[in-house]
Amino acid sequence: MIEGSWTDELAHQLAQIVIRGLAAGHVVEIDGLGIFHPDSERGCRFERSTVPRIFIAYAKEDAGAAERLYDTLEAAGFMPWMDTRKLLPGQNWPRAIENAIENSDFFVACFSSVSVGKKGGFQAEIRYALDCARRMPLDEIFLVPVRLDTCRVPGSIQREFQYVDLFPDWRHGIRRMVTTMERELVRRADRTCVPTR
């Protein structure tokens, strides 16, 4: 099968899923793209996603804190991404994770006494996020390290990035992180809306 026909078939399958969902009266959300709403006059209404996306990287031993962070960020109006909440059965998870990192507005790395000494997926996600960050303007905030406990943040991260402590005062740490991301989003929008002469 050549690539064009494969992508055409995939687009057709996706369209059928959306059509069936709308016909049943359901709202259909495609992560990172937007939401299709049933509409009695036009058949459907599409609402493009403009919610800032945040990738949450964590070690599995810190899943509880990561889940709490996910819920907190979602309540604050962001669209967090976490493997246990977003990966689908049968999905190619390494590619899905890379895609989620690439398409995120921010990458939050959750450091703890457990995660800093671990090998594996958490470290690979941080390396990939660092590669993505290197392709961005130097003054743009992308990687936001957070500490879940009194761990030592790896030197390579500590030398380049300011971290936020989510302990002993979770609300204060979250407020600081959310304020930083909101300011960064405003700054990015101002930079793209430079008036022409």
N, C-alpha and C positions, 0 to 999 in steps of 0.2 A: 504494500500500500504506500503510495507516495504521500509526502507530507501535507500537501494541499487538501487532498481528499480526507485525510485523517482529521485535520483541523475543521474542515467543513462538517464532518460527521459529529465531532465533539460539539460544535456550535449548534447543530441540529438537535442533538440530545439535550443540551442545556435549554434550548428554546422550548422543547417539549415538556421538560420538568417545570419551567416557569408557567407555561400555558395551562398544564394540568393543575398546578397549585392555585392559579388565579381563578380557573373555572370552578374549583371547589370552594372559592371564597376566601382563600388563605393569602396572607401576606408572604411574599417570597423574598428572602434576603440572600444576596450573594456577597460573601465576606469580602470587604475591601472595594467592592463595586458600588453597591447600593441596594435599595429596596424597591420591589415591584408591588404596588398596591392595586387591588381590584377597583375599578372605576366603572360605574353603571353607564356613564355617558361615552367614555372613550375606550372602554375595555380594560385599560390599565393605565396607571400613572407611575412613572419611575422617579425615584428620589435618589439622586447621586449622593454617595457618602462623602461628607466633608468633615467627619469627626476625626480628630487626630488619633493616629494608630500608635500603640505602644507595645513593643515586644518585651515580654518578661522572661528573662533567663534565670534559671535557678537549678540547684541540685535537688534531686528527688527527695532527699531527707528534709528539705526546706519547703516542701509542697504546701504545707499548711499556711506558712507565712506568704507564699506566692499567691495562694488562693485568696487570702485576705487582701493582698495588694491589688489583685485583679478586681475584686468586688469594689474596693475603695476607689480605684481609678475609673471604673465604669460608672460609679455613682457621681463622680466628679465631672462626667461628660466626655470622657475619653473612650476609645475603642481598644481595650487591651487585647493582646494575643498571648495565649498560653497553650502549650501543646495538649494538655489534658482536656482543654475546653474547645479547641478548634480543629484538631486533627480528626479526620474521618476514617472509619474502618477501611482498610485496603489502600489508603493513601500513601504515596511515596513520601514518608516523613522527612528524610534528609532534604529533599528538594522543597517540600512544603515549608520547612523551617527556614531555609535560605531565602525563599521567596517572601516569607513573612518579615524577615529581618530587612531585606532590600526595600520593601514597601512600607516600612514603619517610619513614622516621624521621629520616634525616640526608641532607644534600646535601653531598658533598665536591667542592669546586672545585679542580682541579689547575692552579696557576699556574706558568708557566715563562717564560723569556725570549721564547719564540715566542708563547705564548697571550695574554700581556698586550697585545700590539700587534695582534692579529688582530681582524677583523670577522667576524660571522657567527654560526653556531650556538652556539659556546661562550659568547659574550657574551649571546645571547638566553636560554640556559638559566640563566645567573646572574641575569639580570633577573627571569625567571619565579620562580626560587627565592627571591629577595628579596621578591617579592610574596607568596609563600606564607608566608615567615617573618614578614611584617608582620601576618598574621592569627593568629599564635601568641602565647601569653603572652610578655611581655617578657623573662622570665628563662629561657626555654626555649632550649636549644641545638639548632639545626637546621642552619645553614650552617657547615661546617667547612672553611675555606680551608687548602690545603697548598701549599707551595712545592717544586717539583721541582729548582730551581737558584737561583742568587743573584739572581733577578729582583726587580723592585720591584712589590709588590702594589698594585693600584689604590687610590688614596686613599679612595674611597667604601667600599671593603671594609676597608681598614686602620683607618679611623676607628671602625668599629663592631665588628669581629670580630678576635679573636686568631687568628693563623695558626700552623701547625705546619710545621717544616722537615723534609723527608724526605731531606735531604742534610746533611752528608756521611755521617751515620749513619742509614741507612734503618730499622734495627731500633729505634733509640731513638725516632725520629719516629713509627713505627707504634705502638709501645708507648704513647706519650703520647696519640695519637689514640684508640686502642682503649680505654684507661683512661678518657678523658674521656667517650666515648660510653656505656660501661658504667655509669659513675656517673650520667650523665644519664638513662638508662633506669630505674635504681633510683629516682632522684628523682621521675621521672614516675609510676612505679608507686606510690610512697609518697603522692604527692599525690592519686591517684585512690582510694586505700584509706583515706580519712579515716574514723575510727570515728564512728558516729552515736550520739546520746545518747538 
